[in-house]
Amino acid sequence: MIQASTFFQSLKKYNVNLFAGVPDSLLKNFCAYLDKHTNSDEHIITANEGNAIALVTGYHLATGKIGAVYMQNSGLGNAVNPLTSLTNPDVYSIPLLMIIGWRGEPGKKDEPQHIKQGRITPALLELLDIPYRILNADSNLNAILADLFQTLTKIHAPVALLVSKGTFADYKCKLKSDNKAILGLEETLRQILSLVNPQDLIISTTGKTSREVFELRAERGDTQRDFLTVGSMGHTSSIALGVAIGNPKRQVICLDGDGSVLMHMGVLPIIGDIKPYNLVHILLNNNAHESVGGQPTVAGQMDFAAIAEGCGYRQYFAVRDSHSLTRSFQEAYQKPGPVLIEVHIRAGSRSDLGRPTSSPIQNKKSFMEKACD
Protein backbone atom coordinates (compact mmCIF):
# COMPACT_ATOMS: atom_id res chain seq x y z
CA MET A 1 0.00 0.00 0.00
CA ILE A 2 0.99 3.63 -0.52
CA GLN A 3 1.41 5.83 2.53
CA ALA A 4 -0.67 9.02 2.39
CA SER A 5 2.41 10.98 3.49
CA THR A 6 4.47 9.56 0.62
CA PHE A 7 1.79 10.45 -1.90
CA PHE A 8 1.44 13.97 -0.51
CA GLN A 9 5.18 14.66 -0.49
CA SER A 10 5.51 13.27 -4.01
CA LEU A 11 2.89 15.69 -5.27
CA LYS A 12 4.57 18.58 -3.47
CA LYS A 13 7.73 17.83 -5.48
CA TYR A 14 5.70 18.74 -8.56
CA ASN A 15 4.66 22.02 -6.92
CA VAL A 16 1.09 20.92 -6.25
CA ASN A 17 0.21 23.29 -3.44
CA LEU A 18 -3.60 23.43 -3.52
CA PHE A 19 -5.92 20.48 -2.95
CA ALA A 20 -9.68 20.78 -3.41
CA GLY A 21 -12.55 18.39 -3.84
CA VAL A 22 -15.32 16.27 -2.37
CA PRO A 23 -14.32 13.43 0.00
CA ASP A 24 -14.52 9.81 -1.14
CA SER A 25 -14.28 6.63 0.91
CA LEU A 26 -11.43 5.26 -1.23
CA LEU A 27 -9.46 8.46 -0.65
CA LYS A 28 -10.35 8.96 3.02
CA ASN A 29 -6.85 8.16 4.30
CA PHE A 30 -5.29 10.69 1.95
CA CYS A 31 -7.99 13.24 2.80
CA ALA A 32 -7.36 12.69 6.51
CA TYR A 33 -3.68 13.35 5.94
CA LEU A 34 -4.48 16.54 4.04
CA ASP A 35 -6.70 17.74 6.84
CA LYS A 36 -3.91 17.21 9.37
CA HIS A 37 -0.96 18.58 7.38
CA THR A 38 -2.30 21.52 5.36
CA ASN A 39 -3.57 25.01 6.09
CA SER A 40 -7.08 26.22 5.27
CA ASP A 41 -5.85 27.92 2.08
CA GLU A 42 -4.10 24.75 0.91
CA HIS A 43 -6.93 22.24 1.32
CA ILE A 44 -10.53 23.17 0.57
CA ILE A 45 -13.49 20.78 0.74
CA THR A 46 -15.84 22.11 -1.91
CA ALA A 47 -19.62 21.82 -2.27
CA ASN A 48 -19.30 19.74 -5.43
CA GLU A 49 -16.69 18.53 -7.87
CA GLY A 50 -17.35 21.17 -10.51
CA ASN A 51 -16.68 23.83 -7.88
CA ALA A 52 -13.30 22.24 -7.23
CA ILE A 53 -12.35 22.27 -10.92
CA ALA A 54 -13.23 25.96 -11.15
CA LEU A 55 -11.43 26.76 -7.89
CA VAL A 56 -8.09 25.27 -8.97
CA THR A 57 -8.56 26.96 -12.34
CA GLY A 58 -8.67 30.32 -10.60
CA TYR A 59 -5.63 29.35 -8.54
CA HIS A 60 -3.71 28.53 -11.72
CA LEU A 61 -4.77 31.81 -13.35
CA ALA A 62 -3.46 33.75 -10.35
CA THR A 63 -0.23 31.81 -9.76
CA GLY A 64 0.63 29.67 -12.78
CA LYS A 65 0.80 26.71 -10.37
CA ILE A 66 -0.96 23.34 -10.50
CA GLY A 67 -3.86 22.39 -8.27
CA ALA A 68 -5.19 18.92 -7.48
CA VAL A 69 -8.87 17.98 -7.44
CA TYR A 70 -9.97 14.84 -5.61
CA MET A 71 -13.33 13.12 -6.01
CA GLN A 72 -15.22 9.86 -6.24
CA ASN A 73 -15.76 8.80 -9.85
CA SER A 74 -19.49 9.45 -9.41
CA GLY A 75 -18.53 13.11 -9.11
CA LEU A 76 -17.32 13.21 -12.70
CA GLY A 77 -20.88 14.09 -13.64
CA ASN A 78 -20.62 17.35 -11.70
CA ALA A 79 -17.23 18.06 -13.26
CA VAL A 80 -17.98 17.42 -16.95
CA ASN A 81 -19.15 20.95 -17.71
CA PRO A 82 -16.03 22.81 -16.47
CA LEU A 83 -13.80 20.04 -17.86
CA THR A 84 -15.23 20.57 -21.35
CA SER A 85 -15.96 24.30 -21.36
CA LEU A 86 -13.30 25.74 -19.03
CA THR A 87 -10.15 23.65 -18.65
CA ASN A 88 -10.23 21.96 -22.06
CA PRO A 89 -7.29 22.71 -24.40
CA ASP A 90 -9.76 24.07 -26.97
CA VAL A 91 -10.96 26.67 -24.47
CA TYR A 92 -8.63 27.96 -21.69
CA SER A 93 -6.21 25.01 -21.53
CA ILE A 94 -5.85 24.72 -17.74
CA PRO A 95 -3.47 22.09 -16.33
CA LEU A 96 -4.60 20.29 -13.18
CA LEU A 97 -4.37 16.89 -11.55
CA MET A 98 -7.52 14.88 -10.85
CA ILE A 99 -7.37 12.19 -8.14
CA ILE A 100 -10.38 9.94 -8.65
CA GLY A 101 -11.56 7.14 -6.38
CA TRP A 102 -12.57 4.26 -8.64
CA ARG A 103 -15.76 2.92 -7.05
CA GLY A 104 -17.32 0.05 -8.97
CA GLU A 105 -14.03 -0.97 -10.56
CA PRO A 106 -14.71 -4.07 -12.70
CA GLY A 107 -13.79 -7.25 -10.88
CA LYS A 108 -14.17 -5.71 -7.41
CA LYS A 109 -17.30 -6.07 -5.30
CA ASP A 110 -19.19 -2.84 -4.76
CA GLU A 111 -22.68 -1.44 -4.24
CA PRO A 112 -25.23 -1.38 -7.12
CA GLN A 113 -25.11 2.40 -7.55
CA HIS A 114 -21.37 2.22 -8.35
CA ILE A 115 -21.33 -0.61 -10.89
CA LYS A 116 -22.29 1.36 -14.00
CA GLN A 117 -20.10 4.34 -13.13
CA GLY A 118 -17.16 2.10 -12.36
CA ARG A 119 -17.47 0.30 -15.66
CA ILE A 120 -17.61 3.46 -17.78
CA THR A 121 -15.11 5.63 -15.87
CA PRO A 122 -12.05 4.86 -18.07
CA ALA A 123 -14.10 5.36 -21.23
CA LEU A 124 -15.51 8.61 -19.89
CA LEU A 125 -12.02 9.97 -19.24
CA GLU A 126 -11.01 8.93 -22.74
CA LEU A 127 -14.10 10.62 -24.18
CA LEU A 128 -13.11 13.80 -22.33
CA ASP A 129 -9.56 13.49 -23.74
CA ILE A 130 -8.14 13.34 -20.23
CA PRO A 131 -5.00 11.16 -20.02
CA TYR A 132 -5.08 8.93 -16.95
CA ARG A 133 -3.01 6.37 -15.10
CA ILE A 134 -4.29 3.70 -12.71
CA LEU A 135 -2.86 3.80 -9.20
CA ASN A 136 -3.13 0.77 -6.91
CA ALA A 137 -1.35 -0.61 -3.87
CA ASP A 138 1.39 -2.21 -5.97
CA SER A 139 2.03 0.73 -8.30
CA ASN A 140 5.38 2.41 -8.79
CA LEU A 141 4.23 5.81 -7.60
CA ASN A 142 7.31 7.75 -8.73
CA ALA A 143 7.19 6.34 -12.25
CA ILE A 144 3.47 6.97 -12.63
CA LEU A 145 3.69 10.56 -11.40
CA ALA A 146 6.72 11.31 -13.58
CA ASP A 147 4.88 10.03 -16.63
CA LEU A 148 1.65 11.81 -15.78
CA PHE A 149 3.21 15.20 -15.03
CA GLN A 150 5.31 14.97 -18.18
CA THR A 151 2.04 14.53 -20.07
CA LEU A 152 0.42 17.40 -18.16
CA THR A 153 3.28 19.72 -19.07
CA LYS A 154 3.08 18.70 -22.71
CA ILE A 155 -0.69 19.09 -23.20
CA HIS A 156 -1.24 21.88 -20.62
CA ALA A 157 -4.58 20.36 -19.62
CA PRO A 158 -6.12 18.10 -16.98
CA VAL A 159 -4.71 14.63 -16.29
CA ALA A 160 -6.04 12.01 -13.87
CA LEU A 161 -5.04 9.34 -11.41
CA LEU A 162 -7.67 6.60 -11.18
CA VAL A 163 -7.26 5.18 -7.67
CA SER A 164 -8.24 1.58 -6.95
CA LYS A 165 -9.73 0.35 -3.69
CA GLY A 166 -7.11 -0.37 -1.04
CA THR A 167 -4.41 1.83 -2.59
CA PHE A 168 -3.69 3.94 0.49
CA ALA A 169 -2.54 2.61 3.84
CA ASP A 170 -4.59 3.51 6.88
CA TYR A 171 -4.09 6.98 8.23
CA LYS A 172 -6.22 8.10 11.14
CA CYS A 173 -6.40 11.49 12.75
CA LYS A 174 -8.95 13.24 14.91
CA LEU A 175 -10.94 15.46 12.57
CA LYS A 176 -11.57 19.03 13.70
CA SER A 177 -15.11 19.51 14.95
CA ASP A 178 -16.84 21.88 17.34
CA ASN A 179 -20.10 19.94 17.03
CA LYS A 180 -21.59 19.68 20.52
CA ALA A 181 -24.90 18.17 19.43
CA ILE A 182 -26.84 15.95 21.82
CA LEU A 183 -28.72 13.82 19.31
CA GLY A 184 -27.18 11.05 17.20
CA LEU A 185 -28.26 9.98 13.72
CA GLU A 186 -29.72 6.61 14.68
CA GLU A 187 -31.78 7.86 17.60
CA THR A 188 -32.99 10.83 15.56
CA LEU A 189 -34.15 8.66 12.68
CA ARG A 190 -35.78 6.21 15.11
CA GLN A 191 -37.77 9.08 16.59
CA ILE A 192 -38.70 10.47 13.17
CA LEU A 193 -40.04 7.10 12.05
CA SER A 194 -42.18 7.02 15.19
CA LEU A 195 -43.56 10.50 14.44
CA VAL A 196 -44.46 10.18 10.76
CA ASN A 197 -47.84 8.89 9.67
CA PRO A 198 -48.01 5.47 7.96
CA GLN A 199 -49.24 7.02 4.70
CA ASP A 200 -46.41 9.58 4.51
CA LEU A 201 -43.89 9.25 1.68
CA ILE A 202 -40.26 9.29 2.83
CA ILE A 203 -37.24 9.99 0.62
CA SER A 204 -33.86 9.58 2.35
CA THR A 205 -30.47 10.82 1.25
CA THR A 206 -27.49 8.79 0.11
CA GLY A 207 -25.03 7.14 2.47
CA LYS A 208 -25.57 6.19 6.08
CA THR A 209 -28.94 7.91 6.41
CA SER A 210 -30.60 5.50 3.97
CA ARG A 211 -28.73 2.57 5.51
CA GLU A 212 -30.04 3.54 8.95
CA VAL A 213 -33.60 3.96 7.67
CA PHE A 214 -33.51 0.49 6.10
CA GLU A 215 -32.26 -1.14 9.31
CA LEU A 216 -34.70 0.77 11.52
CA ARG A 217 -37.63 -0.28 9.35
CA ALA A 218 -36.51 -3.90 9.79
CA GLU A 219 -36.15 -3.34 13.54
CA ARG A 220 -39.73 -2.01 13.71
CA GLY A 221 -41.09 -4.79 11.53
CA ASP A 222 -42.30 -2.20 8.99
CA THR A 223 -42.68 -2.78 5.29
CA GLN A 224 -39.71 -1.34 3.40
CA ARG A 225 -41.42 1.34 1.29
CA ASP A 226 -39.24 4.42 1.72
CA PHE A 227 -37.27 5.66 -1.29
CA LEU A 228 -33.60 5.13 -0.43
CA THR A 229 -31.48 7.43 -2.59
CA VAL A 230 -28.40 5.23 -2.63
CA GLY A 231 -26.59 7.40 -5.21
CA SER A 232 -27.06 10.84 -6.79
CA MET A 233 -25.71 12.81 -3.84
CA GLY A 234 -27.24 16.26 -3.60
CA HIS A 235 -30.43 15.41 -5.47
CA THR A 236 -32.58 14.00 -2.65
CA SER A 237 -34.56 17.21 -2.17
CA SER A 238 -35.22 17.46 -5.92
CA ILE A 239 -36.59 13.91 -5.91
CA ALA A 240 -38.75 14.81 -2.91
CA LEU A 241 -40.00 17.93 -4.69
CA GLY A 242 -41.06 15.82 -7.68
CA VAL A 243 -42.84 13.37 -5.39
CA ALA A 244 -44.63 16.23 -3.59
CA ILE A 245 -45.81 17.70 -6.89
CA GLY A 246 -46.88 14.30 -8.21
CA ASN A 247 -48.80 13.28 -5.09
CA PRO A 248 -50.18 16.46 -3.45
CA LYS A 249 -52.55 14.51 -1.17
CA ARG A 250 -49.74 12.82 0.74
CA GLN A 251 -47.24 14.31 3.16
CA VAL A 252 -43.71 14.02 1.78
CA ILE A 253 -40.76 13.78 4.18
CA CYS A 254 -37.28 14.46 2.80
CA LEU A 255 -34.46 13.16 5.02
CA ASP A 256 -31.46 15.15 3.82
CA GLY A 257 -27.86 15.67 4.95
CA ASP A 258 -25.73 18.79 5.17
CA GLY A 259 -23.22 17.57 2.57
CA SER A 260 -26.08 16.73 0.24
CA VAL A 261 -27.79 20.11 0.69
CA LEU A 262 -24.52 21.96 0.10
CA MET A 263 -23.77 20.05 -3.08
CA HIS A 264 -26.79 21.42 -4.97
CA MET A 265 -28.21 24.30 -2.93
CA GLY A 266 -29.78 25.78 -6.05
CA VAL A 267 -32.85 23.60 -5.54
CA LEU A 268 -33.77 25.40 -2.30
CA PRO A 269 -35.12 28.57 -3.96
CA ILE A 270 -36.92 26.38 -6.51
CA ILE A 271 -38.68 24.57 -3.67
CA GLY A 272 -39.43 27.94 -2.09
CA ASP A 273 -40.84 29.28 -5.35
CA ILE A 274 -43.08 26.29 -6.08
CA LYS A 275 -44.12 26.10 -2.42
CA PRO A 276 -45.34 22.50 -2.17
CA TYR A 277 -47.54 22.64 0.91
CA ASN A 278 -47.02 18.90 1.57
CA LEU A 279 -43.20 18.91 1.78
CA VAL A 280 -41.27 18.66 5.06
CA HIS A 281 -37.54 18.98 4.38
CA ILE A 282 -35.47 17.62 7.27
CA LEU A 283 -31.82 18.65 7.31
CA LEU A 284 -29.78 16.22 9.43
CA ASN A 285 -26.84 18.51 10.11
CA ASN A 286 -23.77 16.88 11.66
CA ASN A 287 -21.30 19.26 9.99
CA ALA A 288 -19.58 16.29 8.37
CA HIS A 289 -19.32 14.07 5.29
CA GLU A 290 -20.19 11.16 7.56
CA SER A 291 -20.46 8.39 4.98
CA VAL A 292 -17.00 8.83 3.45
CA GLY A 293 -14.77 9.45 6.44
CA GLY A 294 -16.25 12.25 8.56
CA GLN A 295 -14.48 15.17 6.89
CA PRO A 296 -16.01 18.52 7.92
CA THR A 297 -18.51 20.55 5.93
CA VAL A 298 -19.17 24.27 6.36
CA ALA A 299 -22.78 23.61 7.39
CA GLY A 300 -22.04 24.19 11.05
CA GLN A 301 -21.29 27.83 10.30
CA MET A 302 -24.38 28.51 8.21
CA ASP A 303 -27.60 30.28 9.12
CA PHE A 304 -30.19 27.93 7.65
CA ALA A 305 -33.00 29.92 9.24
CA ALA A 306 -32.05 32.92 7.07
CA ILE A 307 -31.46 30.66 4.06
CA ALA A 308 -34.89 29.04 4.43
CA GLU A 309 -36.57 32.41 4.72
CA GLY A 310 -34.61 33.87 1.82
CA CYS A 311 -35.43 30.88 -0.39
CA GLY A 312 -39.15 31.09 0.29
CA TYR A 313 -39.76 28.24 2.73
CA ARG A 314 -42.88 28.97 4.77
CA GLN A 315 -41.52 27.63 8.05
CA TYR A 316 -38.18 26.84 9.69
CA PHE A 317 -37.51 24.93 12.91
CA ALA A 318 -34.22 24.33 14.72
CA VAL A 319 -34.00 21.05 16.67
CA ARG A 320 -31.37 20.19 19.27
CA ASP A 321 -33.12 17.60 21.45
CA SER A 322 -35.84 14.98 21.23
CA HIS A 323 -38.47 17.25 22.79
CA SER A 324 -37.99 20.00 20.20
CA LEU A 325 -37.99 17.36 17.44
CA THR A 326 -41.45 16.15 18.49
CA ARG A 327 -42.75 19.69 18.86
CA SER A 328 -41.39 20.76 15.47
CA PHE A 329 -42.99 17.77 13.76
CA GLN A 330 -46.34 18.49 15.34
CA GLU A 331 -46.22 22.11 14.20
CA ALA A 332 -44.96 21.22 10.74
CA TYR A 333 -47.92 18.90 10.19
CA GLN A 334 -50.32 21.67 11.14
CA LYS A 335 -48.85 24.32 8.82
CA PRO A 336 -48.47 24.50 5.04
CA GLY A 337 -45.08 23.73 3.56
CA PRO A 338 -42.47 23.81 2.45
CA VAL A 339 -41.03 23.46 5.93
CA LEU A 340 -37.33 23.12 6.77
CA ILE A 341 -36.48 21.35 10.02
CA GLU A 342 -32.78 21.56 10.83
CA VAL A 343 -31.80 18.81 13.27
CA HIS A 344 -28.37 19.27 14.84
CA ILE A 345 -26.82 15.82 15.35
CA ARG A 346 -23.46 14.37 16.33
CA ALA A 347 -21.16 12.84 13.77
CA GLY A 348 -20.59 9.10 14.04
CA SER A 349 -22.47 5.87 13.49
CA ARG A 350 -22.33 2.18 14.39
CA SER A 351 -19.37 0.28 12.96
CA ASP A 352 -21.65 -2.67 12.15
CA LEU A 353 -24.19 -0.63 10.21
CA GLY A 354 -25.46 -2.78 7.36
CA ARG A 355 -26.64 -1.98 3.86
CA PRO A 356 -30.03 -2.46 2.21
CA THR A 357 -30.58 -6.10 1.28
CA SER A 358 -33.15 -5.24 -1.38
CA SER A 359 -32.04 -4.05 -4.81
CA PRO A 360 -32.64 -0.48 -6.01
CA ILE A 361 -35.24 -1.81 -8.47
CA GLN A 362 -37.08 -3.60 -5.67
CA ASN A 363 -36.92 -0.44 -3.58
CA LYS A 364 -38.33 1.65 -6.42
CA LYS A 365 -41.22 -0.76 -7.01
CA SER A 366 -42.10 -0.91 -3.31
CA PHE A 367 -42.05 2.89 -3.04
CA MET A 368 -44.22 3.33 -6.13
CA GLU A 369 -46.75 0.80 -4.88
CA LYS A 370 -47.17 2.94 -1.78
CA ALA A 371 -47.04 6.31 -3.60
CA CYS A 372 -49.45 5.34 -6.35
CA ASP A 373 -52.08 3.44 -4.34
C-alpha positions in Angstrom: 0.0 0.0 0.0 1.0 3.6 -0.5 1.4 5.8 2.5 -0.7 9.0 2.4 2.4 11.0 3.5 4.5 9.6 0.6 1.8 10.4 -1.9 1.4 14.0 -0.5 5.2 14.7 -0.5 5.5 13.3 -4.0 2.9 15.7 -5.3 4.6 18.6 -3.5 7.7 17.8 -5.5 5.7 18.7 -8.6 4.7 22.0 -6.9 1.1 20.9 -6.3 0.2 23.3 -3.4 -3.6 23.4 -3.5 -5.9 20.5 -3.0 -9.7 20.8 -3.4 -12.6 18.4 -3.8 -15.3 16.3 -2.4 -14.3 13.4 0.0 -14.5 9.8 -1.1 -14.3 6.6 0.9 -11.4 5.3 -1.2 -9.5 8.5 -0.7 -10.4 9.0 3.0 -6.9 8.2 4.3 -5.3 10.7 2.0 -8.0 13.2 2.8 -7.4 12.7 6.5 -3.7 13.4 5.9 -4.5 16.5 4.0 -6.7 17.7 6.8 -3.9 17.2 9.4 -1.0 18.6 7.4 -2.3 21.5 5.4 -3.6 25.0 6.1 -7.1 26.2 5.3 -5.9 27.9 2.1 -4.1 24.7 0.9 -6.9 22.2 1.3 -10.5 23.2 0.6 -13.5 20.8 0.7 -15.8 22.1 -1.9 -19.6 21.8 -2.3 -19.3 19.7 -5.4 -16.7 18.5 -7.9 -17.3 21.2 -10.5 -16.7 23.8 -7.9 -13.3 22.2 -7.2 -12.3 22.3 -10.9 -13.2 26.0 -11.1 -11.4 26.8 -7.9 -8.1 25.3 -9.0 -8.6 27.0 -12.3 -8.7 30.3 -10.6 -5.6 29.3 -8.5 -3.7 28.5 -11.7 -4.8 31.8 -13.3 -3.5 33.7 -10.3 -0.2 31.8 -9.8 0.6 29.7 -12.8 0.8 26.7 -10.4 -1.0 23.3 -10.5 -3.9 22.4 -8.3 -5.2 18.9 -7.5 -8.9 18.0 -7.4 -10.0 14.8 -5.6 -13.3 13.1 -6.0 -15.2 9.9 -6.2 -15.8 8.8 -9.9 -19.5 9.4 -9.4 -18.5 13.1 -9.1 -17.3 13.2 -12.7 -20.9 14.1 -13.6 -20.6 17.3 -11.7 -17.2 18.1 -13.3 -18.0 17.4 -16.9 -19.1 21.0 -17.7 -16.0 22.8 -16.5 -13.8 20.0 -17.9 -15.2 20.6 -21.4 -16.0 24.3 -21.4 -13.3 25.7 -19.0 -10.1 23.6 -18.6 -10.2 22.0 -22.1 -7.3 22.7 -24.4 -9.8 24.1 -27.0 -11.0 26.7 -24.5 -8.6 28.0 -21.7 -6.2 25.0 -21.5 -5.9 24.7 -17.7 -3.5 22.1 -16.3 -4.6 20.3 -13.2 -4.4 16.9 -11.5 -7.5 14.9 -10.8 -7.4 12.2 -8.1 -10.4 9.9 -8.7 -11.6 7.1 -6.4 -12.6 4.3 -8.6 -15.8 2.9 -7.0 -17.3 0.0 -9.0 -14.0 -1.0 -10.6 -14.7 -4.1 -12.7 -13.8 -7.3 -10.9 -14.2 -5.7 -7.4 -17.3 -6.1 -5.3 -19.2 -2.8 -4.8 -22.7 -1.4 -4.2 -25.2 -1.4 -7.1 -25.1 2.4 -7.5 -21.4 2.2 -8.4 -21.3 -0.6 -10.9 -22.3 1.4 -14.0 -20.1 4.3 -13.1 -17.2 2.1 -12.4 -17.5 0.3 -15.7 -17.6 3.5 -17.8 -15.1 5.6 -15.9 -12.1 4.9 -18.1 -14.1 5.4 -21.2 -15.5 8.6 -19.9 -12.0 10.0 -19.2 -11.0 8.9 -22.7 -14.1 10.6 -24.2 -13.1 13.8 -22.3 -9.6 13.5 -23.7 -8.1 13.3 -20.2 -5.0 11.2 -20.0 -5.1 8.9 -16.9 -3.0 6.4 -15.1 -4.3 3.7 -12.7 -2.9 3.8 -9.2 -3.1 0.8 -6.9 -1.4 -0.6 -3.9 1.4 -2.2 -6.0 2.0 0.7 -8.3 5.4 2.4 -8.8 4.2 5.8 -7.6 7.3 7.8 -8.7 7.2 6.3 -12.2 3.5 7.0 -12.6 3.7 10.6 -11.4 6.7 11.3 -13.6 4.9 10.0 -16.6 1.7 11.8 -15.8 3.2 15.2 -15.0 5.3 15.0 -18.2 2.0 14.5 -20.1 0.4 17.4 -18.2 3.3 19.7 -19.1 3.1 18.7 -22.7 -0.7 19.1 -23.2 -1.2 21.9 -20.6 -4.6 20.4 -19.6 -6.1 18.1 -17.0 -4.7 14.6 -16.3 -6.0 12.0 -13.9 -5.0 9.3 -11.4 -7.7 6.6 -11.2 -7.3 5.2 -7.7 -8.2 1.6 -6.9 -9.7 0.3 -3.7 -7.1 -0.4 -1.0 -4.4 1.8 -2.6 -3.7 3.9 0.5 -2.5 2.6 3.8 -4.6 3.5 6.9 -4.1 7.0 8.2 -6.2 8.1 11.1 -6.4 11.5 12.8 -8.9 13.2 14.9 -10.9 15.5 12.6 -11.6 19.0 13.7 -15.1 19.5 14.9 -16.8 21.9 17.3 -20.1 19.9 17.0 -21.6 19.7 20.5 -24.9 18.2 19.4 -26.8 15.9 21.8 -28.7 13.8 19.3 -27.2 11.1 17.2 -28.3 10.0 13.7 -29.7 6.6 14.7 -31.8 7.9 17.6 -33.0 10.8 15.6 -34.2 8.7 12.7 -35.8 6.2 15.1 -37.8 9.1 16.6 -38.7 10.5 13.2 -40.0 7.1 12.0 -42.2 7.0 15.2 -43.6 10.5 14.4 -44.5 10.2 10.8 -47.8 8.9 9.7 -48.0 5.5 8.0 -49.2 7.0 4.7 -46.4 9.6 4.5 -43.9 9.3 1.7 -40.3 9.3 2.8 -37.2 10.0 0.6 -33.9 9.6 2.3 -30.5 10.8 1.3 -27.5 8.8 0.1 -25.0 7.1 2.5 -25.6 6.2 6.1 -28.9 7.9 6.4 -30.6 5.5 4.0 -28.7 2.6 5.5 -30.0 3.5 8.9 -33.6 4.0 7.7 -33.5 0.5 6.1 -32.3 -1.1 9.3 -34.7 0.8 11.5 -37.6 -0.3 9.4 -36.5 -3.9 9.8 -36.1 -3.3 13.5 -39.7 -2.0 13.7 -41.1 -4.8 11.5 -42.3 -2.2 9.0 -42.7 -2.8 5.3 -39.7 -1.3 3.4 -41.4 1.3 1.3 -39.2 4.4 1.7 -37.3 5.7 -1.3 -33.6 5.1 -0.4 -31.5 7.4 -2.6 -28.4 5.2 -2.6 -26.6 7.4 -5.2 -27.1 10.8 -6.8 -25.7 12.8 -3.8 -27.2 16.3 -3.6 -30.4 15.4 -5.5 -32.6 14.0 -2.6 -34.6 17.2 -2.2 -35.2 17.5 -5.9 -36.6 13.9 -5.9 -38.8 14.8 -2.9 -40.0 17.9 -4.7 -41.1 15.8 -7.7 -42.8 13.4 -5.4 -44.6 16.2 -3.6 -45.8 17.7 -6.9 -46.9 14.3 -8.2 -48.8 13.3 -5.1 -50.2 16.5 -3.5 -52.6 14.5 -1.2 -49.7 12.8 0.7 -47.2 14.3 3.2 -43.7 14.0 1.8 -40.8 13.8 4.2 -37.3 14.5 2.8 -34.5 13.2 5.0 -31.5 15.1 3.8 -27.9 15.7 4.9 -25.7 18.8 5.2 -23.2 17.6 2.6 -26.1 16.7 0.2 -27.8 20.1 0.7 -24.5 22.0 0.1 -23.8 20.0 -3.1 -26.8 21.4 -5.0 -28.2 24.3 -2.9 -29.8 25.8 -6.1 -32.8 23.6 -5.5 -33.8 25.4 -2.3 -35.1 28.6 -4.0 -36.9 26.4 -6.5 -38.7 24.6 -3.7 -39.4 27.9 -2.1 -40.8 29.3 -5.4 -43.1 26.3 -6.1 -44.1 26.1 -2.4 -45.3 22.5 -2.2 -47.5 22.6 0.9 -47.0 18.9 1.6 -43.2 18.9 1.8 -41.3 18.7 5.1 -37.5 19.0 4.4 -35.5 17.6 7.3 -31.8 18.6 7.3 -29.8 16.2 9.4 -26.8 18.5 10.1 -23.8 16.9 11.7 -21.3 19.3 10.0 -19.6 16.3 8.4 -19.3 14.1 5.3 -20.2 11.2 7.6 -20.5 8.4 5.0 -17.0 8.8 3.5 -14.8 9.5 6.4 -16.3 12.2 8.6 -14.5 15.2 6.9 -16.0 18.5 7.9 -18.5 20.6 5.9 -19.2 24.3 6.4 -22.8 23.6 7.4 -22.0 24.2 11.1 -21.3 27.8 10.3 -24.4 28.5 8.2 -27.6 30.3 9.1 -30.2 27.9 7.7 -33.0 29.9 9.2 -32.1 32.9 7.1 -31.5 30.7 4.1 -34.9 29.0 4.4 -36.6 32.4 4.7 -34.6 33.9 1.8 -35.4 30.9 -0.4 -39.2 31.1 0.3 -39.8 28.2 2.7 -42.9 29.0 4.8 -41.5 27.6 8.1 -38.2 26.8 9.7 -37.5 24.9 12.9 -34.2 24.3 14.7 -34.0 21.0 16.7 -31.4 20.2 19.3 -33.1 17.6 21.4 -35.8 15.0 21.2 -38.5 17.2 22.8 -38.0 20.0 20.2 -38.0 17.4 17.4 -41.4 16.1 18.5 -42.8 19.7 18.9 -41.4 20.8 15.5 -43.0 17.8 13.8 -46.3 18.5 15.3 -46.2 22.1 14.2 -45.0 21.2 10.7 -47.9 18.9 10.2 -50.3 21.7 11.1 -48.8 24.3 8.8 -48.5 24.5 5.0 -45.1 23.7 3.6 -42.5 23.8 2.5 -41.0 23.5 5.9 -37.3 23.1 6.8 -36.5 21.3 10.0 -32.8 21.6 10.8 -31.8 18.8 13.3 -28.4 19.3 14.8 -26.8 15.8 15.3 -23.5 14.4 16.3 -21.2 12.8 13.8 -20.6 9.1 14.0 -22.5 5.9 13.5 -22.3 2.2 14.4 -19.4 0.3 13.0 -21.6 -2.7 12.2 -24.2 -0.6 10.2 -25.5 -2.8 7.4 -26.6 -2.0 3.9 -30.0 -2.5 2.2 -30.6 -6.1 1.3 -33.2 -5.2 -1.4 -32.0 -4.0 -4.8 -32.6 -0.5 -6.0 -35.2 -1.8 -8.5 -37.1 -3.6 -5.7 -36.9 -0.4 -3.6 -38.3 1.6 -6.4 -41.2 -0.8 -7.0 -42.1 -0.9 -3.3 -42.1 2.9 -3.0 -44.2 3.3 -6.1 -46.8 0.8 -4.9 -47.2 2.9 -1.8 -47.0 6.3 -3.6 -49.4 5.3 -6.3 -52.1 3.4 -4.3 
